[in-house]
Amino acid sequence: MTPPSPVGSRIQVVGMTCSGKSTLAERIGRILGVPYTDLDAVYWLPEWKGRDDDDFHARLRALAGGDAWVISGNYLRHTSVNVWPRVQTIVWLDLPLRVLLPRILARSFRRWRTKELLWGTNRENFWSHFRLWDSTSLIHYAVFGRRRQDERIFAAMSDPACAHIRFLRLRSRSEIEAFTQALERAVHG
């Protein structure tokens, strides 16, 4: 029998784009032996159309209804209401822009060049990320959305309604790796 996890069995991994949310969440799911879900795969429909709020909220509540899960993705306005009442741990990947920006460019270029299919029917448009004035640009989101995301997470950390949540803030690749190795040791010895 697997010993209980030090982070619980209901976990959300949040952070800016290209911080490694999906990679870490999938790895945590494997370590714990629990299902992993990428919220982008739940949210995005063909032609980059997002689900309407009612549908997305229903899907989030269904995901959070299980006994054990790991999800990656922000959607904080939605998850704070539909997921956080049941989440045990939020792992916050708070990497600096000097790490994120090269990752954004490299991943977007790779996805665009290989015509990688994303979440069913969507494909990356590499050049659109250079339109820094456009809120759909991942570079714009990383630079200008960071403060809003940080404020939401810090507010939640001191909110009595979130007192049941353990917040783990990881600020470097080495902290992420140390966390993952410690979790592996705690769960599997």
Secondary structure, 3 states (H helix, E strand, C coil): CCCCCCCCCEEEEEECCCCCHHHHHHHHHHHHCCCEEEHHHHHEEHHHEECCHHHHHHHHHHHHCCCCEEEECCCHHHHHHHCCCCCCEEEEECCCHHHHHHHHHHHHHHHHHHCCEECCCEECCHHHHHCCCCCCCHHHHHHHCHHHHHHHHHHHHCCHHHCCCEEEEECCHHHHHHHHHHHHHHHHC
